[in-house]
């Protein structure tokens, strides 16, 4: 189940605006289709995708802990 949050462009500015927290992250293409989802520490996940991935957009849901983020991913 994908999240209802709006997509943001995957840019350095977006990465810099990510909270220092764990969460569920969805990476998307330019058409709004989900390419993949992951759970982890938001700034790290976004920086890695910006540097090495092919996603154009991102959206996330903040979690209370790493375990909570992993549960959110399992629900996806």
PDB file of N, CA, C and O in Angstrom:
ATOM      1  N   UNK A   1       0.842  -1.168   0.000  1.00  0.00           N
ATOM      2  CA  UNK A   1       0.000   0.000   0.000  1.00  0.00           C
ATOM      3  C   UNK A   1       0.888   1.233   0.000  1.00  0.00           C
ATOM      4  O   UNK A   1       1.654   1.441   0.941  1.00  0.00           O
ATOM      5  N   UNK A   2       0.798   2.042  -1.027  1.00  0.00           N
ATOM      6  CA  UNK A   2       1.620   3.239  -1.076  1.00  0.00           C
ATOM      7  C   UNK A   2       1.018   4.332  -0.196  1.00  0.00           C
ATOM      8  O   UNK A   2      -0.174   4.321   0.110  1.00  0.00           O
ATOM      9  N   UNK A   3       1.839   5.239   0.187  1.00  0.00           N
ATOM     10  CA  UNK A   3       1.433   6.335   1.066  1.00  0.00           C
ATOM     11  C   UNK A   3       0.715   7.417   0.272  1.00  0.00           C
ATOM     12  O   UNK A   3       0.880   7.522  -0.943  1.00  0.00           O
ATOM     13  N   UNK A   4      -0.071   8.207   0.959  1.00  0.00           N
ATOM     14  CA  UNK A   4      -0.833   9.268   0.300  1.00  0.00           C
ATOM     15  C   UNK A   4      -0.097  10.605   0.303  1.00  0.00           C
ATOM     16  O   UNK A   4      -0.594  11.580  -0.260  1.00  0.00           O
ATOM     17  N   UNK A   5       1.058  10.664   0.914  1.00  0.00           N
ATOM     18  CA  UNK A   5       1.807  11.914   0.952  1.00  0.00           C
ATOM     19  C   UNK A   5       2.240  12.304  -0.448  1.00  0.00           C
ATOM     20  O   UNK A   5       2.432  11.454  -1.317  1.00  0.00           O
ATOM     21  N   UNK A   6       2.388  13.601  -0.649  1.00  0.00           N
ATOM     22  CA  UNK A   6       2.796  14.092  -1.952  1.00  0.00           C
ATOM     23  C   UNK A   6       4.271  13.808  -2.206  1.00  0.00           C
ATOM     24  O   UNK A   6       5.093  13.766  -1.291  1.00  0.00           O
ATOM     25  N   UNK A   7       4.567  13.616  -3.473  1.00  0.00           N
ATOM     26  CA  UNK A   7       5.950  13.410  -3.889  1.00  0.00           C
ATOM     27  C   UNK A   7       6.708  14.730  -3.790  1.00  0.00           C
ATOM     28  O   UNK A   7       6.150  15.807  -4.003  1.00  0.00           O
ATOM     29  N   UNK A   8       7.994  14.618  -3.461  1.00  0.00           N
ATOM     30  CA  UNK A   8       8.914  15.748  -3.487  1.00  0.00           C
ATOM     31  C   UNK A   8      10.005  15.395  -4.483  1.00  0.00           C
ATOM     32  O   UNK A   8      10.342  14.219  -4.627  1.00  0.00           O
ATOM     33  N   UNK A   9      10.562  16.373  -5.171  1.00  0.00           N
ATOM     34  CA  UNK A   9      11.684  16.057  -6.057  1.00  0.00           C
ATOM     35  C   UNK A   9      12.871  15.596  -5.221  1.00  0.00           C
ATOM     36  O   UNK A   9      13.128  16.144  -4.150  1.00  0.00           O
ATOM     37  N   UNK A  10      13.583  14.606  -5.699  1.00  0.00           N
ATOM     38  CA  UNK A  10      14.754  14.113  -4.970  1.00  0.00           C
ATOM     39  C   UNK A  10      15.940  15.002  -5.326  1.00  0.00           C
ATOM     40  O   UNK A  10      16.638  14.778  -6.315  1.00  0.00           O
ATOM     41  N   UNK A  11      16.143  16.014  -4.493  1.00  0.00           N
ATOM     42  CA  UNK A  11      17.216  16.981  -4.688  1.00  0.00           C
ATOM     43  C   UNK A  11      18.002  17.123  -3.387  1.00  0.00           C
ATOM     44  O   UNK A  11      17.599  16.603  -2.347  1.00  0.00           O
ATOM     45  N   UNK A  12      19.113  17.822  -3.457  1.00  0.00           N
ATOM     46  CA  UNK A  12      19.905  18.072  -2.245  1.00  0.00           C
ATOM     47  C   UNK A  12      19.090  18.831  -1.215  1.00  0.00           C
ATOM     48  O   UNK A  12      19.209  18.583  -0.015  1.00  0.00           O
ATOM     49  N   UNK A  13      18.264  19.754  -1.679  1.00  0.00           N
ATOM     50  CA  UNK A  13      17.421  20.529  -0.772  1.00  0.00           C
ATOM     51  C   UNK A  13      16.430  19.632  -0.036  1.00  0.00           C
ATOM     52  O   UNK A  13      16.221  19.787   1.167  1.00  0.00           O
ATOM     53  N   UNK A  14      15.828  18.706  -0.752  1.00  0.00           N
ATOM     54  CA  UNK A  14      14.884  17.773  -0.135  1.00  0.00           C
ATOM     55  C   UNK A  14      15.602  16.893   0.877  1.00  0.00           C
ATOM     56  O   UNK A  14      15.098  16.668   1.977  1.00  0.00           O
ATOM     57  N   UNK A  15      16.774  16.397   0.507  1.00  0.00           N
ATOM     58  CA  UNK A  15      17.551  15.568   1.432  1.00  0.00           C
ATOM     59  C   UNK A  15      17.867  16.367   2.694  1.00  0.00           C
ATOM     60  O   UNK A  15      17.782  15.838   3.802  1.00  0.00           O
ATOM     61  N   UNK A  16      18.227  17.628   2.529  1.00  0.00           N
ATOM     62  CA  UNK A  16      18.534  18.473   3.679  1.00  0.00           C
ATOM     63  C   UNK A  16      17.340  18.767   4.565  1.00  0.00           C
ATOM     64  O   UNK A  16      17.505  19.096   5.740  1.00  0.00           O
ATOM     65  N   UNK A  17      16.143  18.653   4.020  1.00  0.00           N
ATOM     66  CA  UNK A  17      14.933  18.927   4.805  1.00  0.00           C
ATOM     67  C   UNK A  17      14.398  17.696   5.537  1.00  0.00           C
ATOM     68  O   UNK A  17      13.455  17.802   6.321  1.00  0.00           O
ATOM     69  N   UNK A  18      14.987  16.545   5.287  1.00  0.00           N
ATOM     70  CA  UNK A  18      14.506  15.316   5.941  1.00  0.00           C
ATOM     71  C   UNK A  18      14.828  15.363   7.434  1.00  0.00           C
ATOM     72  O   UNK A  18      15.930  15.752   7.821  1.00  0.00           O
ATOM     73  N   UNK A  19      13.879  14.971   8.262  1.00  0.00           N
ATOM     74  CA  UNK A  19      14.141  14.966   9.702  1.00  0.00           C
ATOM     75  C   UNK A  19      15.154  13.884  10.080  1.00  0.00           C
ATOM     76  O   UNK A  19      15.256  12.856   9.412  1.00  0.00           O
ATOM     77  N   UNK A  20      15.879  14.123  11.129  1.00  0.00           N
ATOM     78  CA  UNK A  20      16.837  13.145  11.640  1.00  0.00           C
ATOM     79  C   UNK A  20      16.063  12.103  12.441  1.00  0.00           C
ATOM     80  O   UNK A  20      16.064  12.111  13.672  1.00  0.00           O
ATOM     81  N   UNK A  21      15.402  11.205  11.709  1.00  0.00           N
ATOM     82  CA  UNK A  21      14.533  10.208  12.326  1.00  0.00           C
ATOM     83  C   UNK A  21      14.442   8.996  11.405  1.00  0.00           C
ATOM     84  O   UNK A  21      14.796   9.056  10.228  1.00  0.00           O
ATOM     85  N   UNK A  22      13.962   7.912  11.969  1.00  0.00           N
ATOM     86  CA  UNK A  22      13.688   6.725  11.164  1.00  0.00           C
ATOM     87  C   UNK A  22      12.344   6.903  10.473  1.00  0.00           C
ATOM     88  O   UNK A  22      11.490   7.663  10.929  1.00  0.00           O
ATOM     89  N   UNK A  23      12.174   6.192   9.368  1.00  0.00           N
ATOM     90  CA  UNK A  23      10.907   6.261   8.686  1.00  0.00           C
ATOM     91  C   UNK A  23      10.828   5.304   7.517  1.00  0.00           C
ATOM     92  O   UNK A  23      11.784   4.604   7.185  1.00  0.00           O
ATOM     93  N   UNK A  24       9.663   5.298   6.906  1.00  0.00           N
ATOM     94  CA  UNK A  24       9.419   4.564   5.674  1.00  0.00           C
ATOM     95  C   UNK A  24       9.658   5.536   4.531  1.00  0.00           C
ATOM     96  O   UNK A  24       9.150   6.657   4.553  1.00  0.00           O
ATOM     97  N   UNK A  25      10.424   5.120   3.534  1.00  0.00           N
ATOM     98  CA  UNK A  25      10.731   5.974   2.389  1.00  0.00           C
ATOM     99  C   UNK A  25      10.255   5.276   1.122  1.00  0.00           C
ATOM    100  O   UNK A  25      10.515   4.089   0.925  1.00  0.00           O
ATOM    101  N   UNK A  26       9.558   6.017   0.263  1.00  0.00           N
ATOM    102  CA  UNK A  26       9.188   5.529  -1.062  1.00  0.00           C
ATOM    103  C   UNK A  26       9.916   6.383  -2.090  1.00  0.00           C
ATOM    104  O   UNK A  26       9.880   7.612  -2.031  1.00  0.00           O
ATOM    105  N   UNK A  27      10.571   5.721  -3.025  1.00  0.00           N
ATOM    106  CA  UNK A  27      11.250   6.400  -4.122  1.00  0.00           C
ATOM    107  C   UNK A  27      10.424   6.187  -5.374  1.00  0.00           C
ATOM    108  O   UNK A  27       9.934   5.089  -5.634  1.00  0.00           O
ATOM    109  N   UNK A  28      10.275   7.271  -6.158  1.00  0.00           N
ATOM    110  CA  UNK A  28       9.427   7.191  -7.334  1.00  0.00           C
ATOM    111  C   UNK A  28      10.089   7.719  -8.589  1.00  0.00           C
ATOM    112  O   UNK A  28      11.145   8.350  -8.551  1.00  0.00           O
ATOM    113  N   UNK A  29       9.427   7.438  -9.711  1.00  0.00           N
ATOM    114  CA  UNK A  29       9.900   7.949 -10.993  1.00  0.00           C
ATOM    115  C   UNK A  29       9.214   9.288 -11.277  1.00  0.00           C
ATOM    116  O   UNK A  29       8.457   9.789 -10.446  1.00  0.00           O
ATOM    117  N   UNK A  30       9.472   9.850 -12.422  1.00  0.00           N
ATOM    118  CA  UNK A  30       8.900  11.139 -12.782  1.00  0.00           C
ATOM    119  C   UNK A  30       7.402  11.132 -13.004  1.00  0.00           C
ATOM    120  O   UNK A  30       6.777  12.192 -13.039  1.00  0.00           O
ATOM    121  N   UNK A  31       6.814   9.949 -13.155  1.00  0.00           N
ATOM    122  CA  UNK A  31       5.373   9.831 -13.381  1.00  0.00           C
ATOM    123  C   UNK A  31       4.588   9.535 -12.110  1.00  0.00           C
ATOM    124  O   UNK A  31       3.366   9.395 -12.161  1.00  0.00           O
ATOM    125  N   UNK A  32       5.272   9.436 -10.967  1.00  0.00           N
ATOM    126  CA  UNK A  32       4.593   9.175  -9.706  1.00  0.00           C
ATOM    127  C   UNK A  32       4.417   7.709  -9.366  1.00  0.00           C
ATOM    128  O   UNK A  32       3.685   7.375  -8.435  1.00  0.00           O
ATOM    129  N   UNK A  33       5.078   6.827 -10.105  1.00  0.00           N
ATOM    130  CA  UNK A  33       5.014   5.395  -9.786  1.00  0.00           C
ATOM    131  C   UNK A  33       6.092   5.063  -8.757  1.00  0.00           C
ATOM    132  O   UNK A  33       7.212   5.568  -8.839  1.00  0.00           O
ATOM    133  N   UNK A  34       5.758   4.230  -7.809  1.00  0.00           N
ATOM    134  CA  UNK A  34       6.715   3.813  -6.792  1.00  0.00           C
ATOM    135  C   UNK A  34       7.718   2.839  -7.417  1.00  0.00           C
ATOM    136  O   UNK A  34       7.334   1.815  -7.981  1.00  0.00           O
ATOM    137  N   UNK A  35       8.995   3.168  -7.309  1.00  0.00           N
ATOM    138  CA  UNK A  35      10.057   2.279  -7.778  1.00  0.00           C
ATOM    139  C   UNK A  35      10.436   1.268  -6.711  1.00  0.00           C
ATOM    140  O   UNK A  35      10.633   0.087  -6.997  1.00  0.00           O
ATOM    141  N   UNK A  36      10.534   1.745  -5.478  1.00  0.00           N
ATOM    142  CA  UNK A  36      10.871   0.869  -4.357  1.00  0.00           C
ATOM    143  C   UNK A  36      10.595   1.601  -3.051  1.00  0.00           C
ATOM    144  O   UNK A  36      10.475   2.825  -3.012  1.00  0.00           O
ATOM    145  N   UNK A  37      10.501   0.824  -2.000  1.00  0.00           N
ATOM    146  CA  UNK A  37      10.287   1.370  -0.655  1.00  0.00           C
ATOM    147  C   UNK A  37      11.307   0.736   0.271  1.00  0.00           C
ATOM    148  O   UNK A  37      11.728  -0.404   0.072  1.00  0.00           O
ATOM    149  N   UNK A  38      11.696   1.487   1.280  1.00  0.00           N
ATOM    150  CA  UNK A  38      12.644   0.976   2.262  1.00  0.00           C
ATOM    151  C   UNK A  38      12.362   1.639   3.603  1.00  0.00           C
ATOM    152  O   UNK A  38      11.661   2.648   3.676  1.00  0.00           O
ATOM    153  N   UNK A  39      12.908   1.066   4.643  1.00  0.00           N
ATOM    154  CA  UNK A  39      12.811   1.640   5.978  1.00  0.00           C
ATOM    155  C   UNK A  39      14.229   1.891   6.474  1.00  0.00           C
ATOM    156  O   UNK A  39      15.127   1.078   6.257  1.00  0.00           O
ATOM    157  N   UNK A  40      14.416   3.012   7.134  1.00  0.00           N
ATOM    158  CA  UNK A  40      15.737   3.317   7.655  1.00  0.00           C
ATOM    159  C   UNK A  40      15.802   4.728   8.191  1.00  0.00           C
ATOM    160  O   UNK A  40      14.782   5.394   8.368  1.00  0.00           O
ATOM    161  N   UNK A  41      17.026   5.176   8.446  1.00  0.00           N
ATOM    162  CA  UNK A  41      17.267   6.531   8.925  1.00  0.00           C
ATOM    163  C   UNK A  41      17.121   7.460   7.731  1.00  0.00           C
ATOM    164  O   UNK A  41      17.892   7.373   6.776  1.00  0.00           O
ATOM    165  N   UNK A  42      16.142   8.342   7.778  1.00  0.00           N
ATOM    166  CA  UNK A  42      15.735   9.116   6.608  1.00  0.00           C
ATOM    167  C   UNK A  42      16.877   9.844   5.898  1.00  0.00           C
ATOM    168  O   UNK A  42      17.022   9.677   4.687  1.00  0.00           O
ATOM    169  N   UNK A  43      17.697  10.646   6.591  1.00  0.00           N
ATOM    170  CA  UNK A  43      18.761  11.347   5.864  1.00  0.00           C
ATOM    171  C   UNK A  43      19.716  10.397   5.141  1.00  0.00           C
ATOM    172  O   UNK A  43      20.144  10.676   4.021  1.00  0.00           O
ATOM    173  N   UNK A  44      20.044   9.292   5.773  1.00  0.00           N
ATOM    174  CA  UNK A  44      20.961   8.327   5.148  1.00  0.00           C
ATOM    175  C   UNK A  44      20.350   7.690   3.909  1.00  0.00           C
ATOM    176  O   UNK A  44      21.014   7.574   2.879  1.00  0.00           O
ATOM    177  N   UNK A  45      19.105   7.282   3.998  1.00  0.00           N
ATOM    178  CA  UNK A  45      18.436   6.641   2.857  1.00  0.00           C
ATOM    179  C   UNK A  45      18.329   7.604   1.676  1.00  0.00           C
ATOM    180  O   UNK A  45      18.565   7.215   0.532  1.00  0.00           O
ATOM    181  N   UNK A  46      17.977   8.849   1.952  1.00  0.00           N
ATOM    182  CA  UNK A  46      17.837   9.840   0.885  1.00  0.00           C
ATOM    183  C   UNK A  46      19.180  10.189   0.258  1.00  0.00           C
ATOM    184  O   UNK A  46      19.279  10.299  -0.964  1.00  0.00           O
ATOM    185  N   UNK A  47      20.219  10.367   1.080  1.00  0.00           N
ATOM    186  CA  UNK A  47      21.554  10.678   0.541  1.00  0.00           C
ATOM    187  C   UNK A  47      22.055   9.551  -0.353  1.00  0.00           C
ATOM    188  O   UNK A  47      22.618   9.803  -1.419  1.00  0.00           O
ATOM    189  N   UNK A  48      21.852   8.315   0.078  1.00  0.00           N
ATOM    190  CA  UNK A  48      22.312   7.179  -0.717  1.00  0.00           C
ATOM    191  C   UNK A  48      21.588   7.119  -2.066  1.00  0.00           C
ATOM    192  O   UNK A  48      22.213   6.886  -3.101  1.00  0.00           O
ATOM    193  N   UNK A  49      20.285   7.328  -2.046  1.00  0.00           N
ATOM    194  CA  UNK A  49      19.529   7.286  -3.304  1.00  0.00           C
ATOM    195  C   UNK A  49      19.930   8.441  -4.218  1.00  0.00           C
ATOM    196  O   UNK A  49      20.052   8.256  -5.429  1.00  0.00           O
ATOM    197  N   UNK A  50      20.132   9.617  -3.658  1.00  0.00           N
ATOM    198  CA  UNK A  50      20.535  10.760  -4.466  1.00  0.00           C
ATOM    199  C   UNK A  50      21.888  10.503  -5.130  1.00  0.00           C
ATOM    200  O   UNK A  50      22.098  10.868  -6.287  1.00  0.00           O
ATOM    201  N   UNK A  51      22.793   9.878  -4.397  1.00  0.00           N
ATOM    202  CA  UNK A  51      24.146   9.635  -4.918  1.00  0.00           C
ATOM    203  C   UNK A  51      24.207   8.467  -5.894  1.00  0.00           C
ATOM    204  O   UNK A  51      24.929   8.535  -6.889  1.00  0.00           O
ATOM    205  N   UNK A  52      23.462   7.400  -5.625  1.00  0.00           N
ATOM    206  CA  UNK A  52      23.655   6.157  -6.385  1.00  0.00           C
ATOM    207  C   UNK A  52      22.412   5.636  -7.095  1.00  0.00           C
ATOM    208  O   UNK A  52      22.516   4.751  -7.945  1.00  0.00           O
ATOM    209  N   UNK A  53      21.246   6.166  -6.765  1.00  0.00           N
ATOM    210  CA  UNK A  53      20.007   5.612  -7.301  1.00  0.00           C
ATOM    211  C   UNK A  53      19.529   6.315  -8.552  1.00  0.00           C
ATOM    212  O   UNK A  53      20.198   7.192  -9.097  1.00  0.00           O
ATOM    213  N   UNK A  54      18.352   5.904  -8.991  1.00  0.00           N
ATOM    214  CA  UNK A  54      17.772   6.467 -10.208  1.00  0.00           C
ATOM    215  C   UNK A  54      16.404   7.105  -9.979  1.00  0.00           C
ATOM    216  O   UNK A  54      15.726   7.477 -10.937  1.00  0.00           O
ATOM    217  N   UNK A  55      15.995   7.231  -8.722  1.00  0.00           N
ATOM    218  CA  UNK A  55      14.690   7.831  -8.427  1.00  0.00           C
ATOM    219  C   UNK A  55      14.716   9.329  -8.701  1.00  0.00           C
ATOM    220  O   UNK A  55      15.746   9.988  -8.558  1.00  0.00           O
ATOM    221  N   UNK A  56      13.571   9.844  -9.095  1.00  0.00           N
ATOM    222  CA  UNK A  56      13.413  11.279  -9.336  1.00  0.00           C
ATOM    223  C   UNK A  56      12.617  11.964  -8.234  1.00  0.00           C
ATOM    224  O   UNK A  56      12.684  13.183  -8.074  1.00  0.00           O
ATOM    225  N   UNK A  57      11.862  11.172  -7.474  1.00  0.00           N
ATOM    226  CA  UNK A  57      10.983  11.737  -6.454  1.00  0.00           C
ATOM    227  C   UNK A  57      11.038  10.874  -5.197  1.00  0.00           C
ATOM    228  O   UNK A  57      11.445   9.713  -5.237  1.00  0.00           O
ATOM    229  N   UNK A  58      10.623  11.464  -4.088  1.00  0.00           N
ATOM    230  CA  UNK A  58      10.649  10.764  -2.807  1.00  0.00           C
ATOM    231  C   UNK A  58       9.488  11.248  -1.945  1.00  0.00           C
ATOM    232  O   UNK A  58       9.028  12.384  -2.063  1.00  0.00           O
ATOM    233  N   UNK A  59       9.035  10.363  -1.087  1.00  0.00           N
ATOM    234  CA  UNK A  59       8.103  10.733  -0.020  1.00  0.00           C
ATOM    235  C   UNK A  59       8.395   9.819   1.155  1.00  0.00           C
ATOM    236  O   UNK A  59       8.878   8.700   0.983  1.00  0.00           O
ATOM    237  N   UNK A  60       8.102  10.301   2.337  1.00  0.00           N
ATOM    238  CA  UNK A  60       8.401   9.503   3.521  1.00  0.00           C
ATOM    239  C   UNK A  60       7.355   9.694   4.586  1.00  0.00           C
ATOM    240  O   UNK A  60       6.590  10.659   4.594  1.00  0.00           O
ATOM    241  N   UNK A  61       7.355   8.727   5.491  1.00  0.00           N
ATOM    242  CA  UNK A  61       6.519   8.789   6.682  1.00  0.00           C
ATOM    243  C   UNK A  61       7.439   8.569   7.871  1.00  0.00           C
ATOM    244  O   UNK A  61       8.103   7.538   7.975  1.00  0.00           O
ATOM    245  N   UNK A  62       7.469   9.522   8.740  1.00  0.00           N
ATOM    246  CA  UNK A  62       8.332   9.454   9.919  1.00  0.00           C
ATOM    247  C   UNK A  62       7.826   8.368  10.870  1.00  0.00           C
ATOM    248  O   UNK A  62       6.622   8.179  11.040  1.00  0.00           O
ATOM    249  N   UNK A  63       8.771   7.664  11.480  1.00  0.00           N
ATOM    250  CA  UNK A  63       8.437   6.603  12.430  1.00  0.00           C
ATOM    251  C   UNK A  63       9.000   6.951  13.803  1.00  0.00           C
ATOM    252  O   UNK A  63       9.851   7.832  13.932  1.00  0.00           O
ATOM    253  N   UNK A  64       8.525   6.262  14.809  1.00  0.00           N
ATOM    254  CA  UNK A  64       8.976   6.511  16.173  1.00  0.00           C
ATOM    255  C   UNK A  64      10.269   5.776  16.496  1.00  0.00           C
ATOM    256  O   UNK A  64      10.972   6.136  17.440  1.00  0.00           O
ATOM    257  N   UNK A  65      10.586   4.740  15.710  1.00  0.00           N
ATOM    258  CA  UNK A  65      11.792   3.954  15.948  1.00  0.00           C
ATOM    259  C   UNK A  65      12.104   3.159  14.682  1.00  0.00           C
ATOM    260  O   UNK A  65      11.316   3.139  13.737  1.00  0.00           O
ATOM    261  N   UNK A  66      13.270   2.502  14.680  1.00  0.00           N
ATOM    262  CA  UNK A  66      13.623   1.646  13.545  1.00  0.00           C
ATOM    263  C   UNK A  66      12.609   0.522  13.401  1.00  0.00           C
ATOM    264  O   UNK A  66      12.210   0.183  12.287  1.00  0.00           O
ATOM    265  N   UNK A  67      12.191  -0.057  14.516  1.00  0.00           N
ATOM    266  CA  UNK A  67      11.219  -1.149  14.475  1.00  0.00           C
ATOM    267  C   UNK A  67       9.886  -0.681  13.913  1.00  0.00           C
ATOM    268  O   UNK A  67       9.247  -1.396  13.141  1.00  0.00           O
ATOM    269  N   UNK A  68       9.469   0.510  14.297  1.00  0.00           N
ATOM    270  CA  UNK A  68       8.226   1.067  13.771  1.00  0.00           C
ATOM    271  C   UNK A  68       8.341   1.280  12.260  1.00  0.00           C
ATOM    272  O   UNK A  68       7.406   0.978  11.519  1.00  0.00           O
ATOM    273  N   UNK A  69       9.474   1.794  11.804  1.00  0.00           N
ATOM    274  CA  UNK A  69       9.694   1.990  10.370  1.00  0.00           C
ATOM    275  C   UNK A  69       9.609   0.661   9.623  1.00  0.00           C
ATOM    276  O   UNK A  69       9.040   0.594   8.534  1.00  0.00           O
ATOM    277  N   UNK A  70      10.167  -0.382  10.199  1.00  0.00           N
ATOM    278  CA  UNK A  70      10.120  -1.699   9.558  1.00  0.00           C
ATOM    279  C   UNK A  70       8.696  -2.242   9.512  1.00  0.00           C
ATOM    280  O   UNK A  70       8.327  -2.910   8.546  1.00  0.00           O
ATOM    281  N   UNK A  71       7.893  -1.971  10.534  1.00  0.00           N
ATOM    282  CA  UNK A  71       6.484  -2.375  10.514  1.00  0.00           C
ATOM    283  C   UNK A  71       5.725  -1.633   9.416  1.00  0.00           C
ATOM    284  O   UNK A  71       4.895  -2.219   8.720  1.00  0.00           O
ATOM    285  N   UNK A  72       6.016  -0.337   9.265  1.00  0.00           N
ATOM    286  CA  UNK A  72       5.376   0.425   8.190  1.00  0.00           C
ATOM    287  C   UNK A  72       5.736  -0.151   6.829  1.00  0.00           C
ATOM    288  O   UNK A  72       4.891  -0.217   5.936  1.00  0.00           O
ATOM    289  N   UNK A  73       6.978  -0.566   6.670  1.00  0.00           N
ATOM    290  CA  UNK A  73       7.403  -1.160   5.412  1.00  0.00           C
ATOM    291  C   UNK A  73       6.667  -2.474   5.172  1.00  0.00           C
ATOM    292  O   UNK A  73       6.259  -2.761   4.047  1.00  0.00           O
ATOM    293  N   UNK A  74       6.498  -3.264   6.212  1.00  0.00           N
ATOM    294  CA  UNK A  74       5.785  -4.547   6.070  1.00  0.00           C
ATOM    295  C   UNK A  74       4.338  -4.331   5.628  1.00  0.00           C
ATOM    296  O   UNK A  74       3.755  -5.196   4.974  1.00  0.00           O
ATOM    297  N   UNK A  75       3.756  -3.184   5.981  1.00  0.00           N
ATOM    298  CA  UNK A  75       2.376  -2.872   5.614  1.00  0.00           C
ATOM    299  C   UNK A  75       2.280  -2.372   4.174  1.00  0.00           C
ATOM    300  O   UNK A  75       1.183  -2.279   3.623  1.00  0.00           O
ATOM    301  N   UNK A  76       3.407  -2.055   3.569  1.00  0.00           N
ATOM    302  CA  UNK A  76       3.422  -1.502   2.211  1.00  0.00           C
ATOM    303  C   UNK A  76       3.167  -2.573   1.182  1.00  0.00           C
ATOM    304  O   UNK A  76       3.144  -2.287  -0.015  1.00  0.00           O
TER     305      UNK A  76
END
